[in-house]
Amino acid sequence: MATLFCVCFMLCSTLMMAQASTVCDIPRTCRDVKPDGNKYKVVTMYNEMTMLCEMETDSGGWTVIQKRIKGDVNFNRSWVEIKHEFGHFNGDYWFGLERVSHLTTLGRYELYVSFDFNSKSYFARYSLFKVFPKEDKYALRIGGYSGNAGDSLTYHNEMGFTTYDQDNDISGHRNCAVRYKGPWWHRDCHQSNLNGIWGATAFGEGTNWLATTGHRASASNIRMMIRAY
């Protein structure tokens, strides 16, 4: 059967009706991407959104929404900046809250967090992951933990995202992103902060995952990935 690469979903639909033997082969999410032996693939989806797809973990199909492997990109960004993509596909990378929200409000997604600490690898998997729209301050909905890293994200459930210039935490007397130098779904303030300062050991300022690293050490080789199901 012939395969035709289409530029948009509407065109695909038209072609499918006009020529039943033609299949439009544009993925909607990384889950639709076919593996080719590479760990990562950069793919442009049907809606022209480009994604970094991870193709190894649990049969692949993951959209990378955060990756910190070098520490050469500043993640302490403003409210406007954090909404959008920044970094590099082959290094440290942020997918952007606006795009995460767009995806996770259209369907059901799970989250996979992985990192290294003290020469060991850890992961935390959540069967429920959703980021609400900007009007809801990109609030997090998270649940269904499993893994060996310990659960340091459920504490942040239902919290809006806080940056140094947009305080949506419930700490009251302080902005948690200012105090701990990292934008996150802070509550009062955090049990995890994977957008913290790379390699920092000052209390609460590093790439912390409390159940594993505590508040005075930093995780490395960090990835946050989501997958539709």
Protein Blocks (a to p, Z undefined) as FASTA:
>chain_A
ZZdddfbfklmmmmmmmmmmbccdbdfbfklpccehiabdcdddfkopacdddfkggnij
iacfbdcfkopacfbdcfklmmpcedjfklccdebjklmmmmmmmmccdddddddeehia
cddddfbdcdddfkloopacdehiacjkopaklmmgoiacddfklcfbfnopacfklmno
pacddfblbfcdfkbcehiabehkaccdfklnommbccehiacddddZZ
